[in-house]
Amino acid sequence: MQGGRNGSFEGHSVEGRYANYFEIGHNAFEFLLDFGQMYFEGPEGQMHTRIVTSPIFAKQLAETLNRALYQYEQTHGTVPNEVGEADSKARPDNLRYFRTLKTP
């Protein structure tokens, strides 16, 4: 993957979007991955992207993310398990991060 938020993939423009709020749901046939942003002022996250994929690709995504996190930690140190730990060390006080799980 090339650096930066925006790039191209086989001649198509790809837009980068920041996400700090996630919801994941599933049924027998597919996983729904919702990405959005949570702001201190707002009561709810504002969703901006939904990815729908099959269970096998969801599993491959999880494995790829785990490998990337392992490589990141080898270079930059351990990522905190709790969002509050990261907030107090690296983020301004006006941002909150939420991870939720929902099953449709």
Order of alpha helices (4+ residues) and beta strands (2+ residues): beta-beta-beta-beta-beta-alpha-alpha-beta
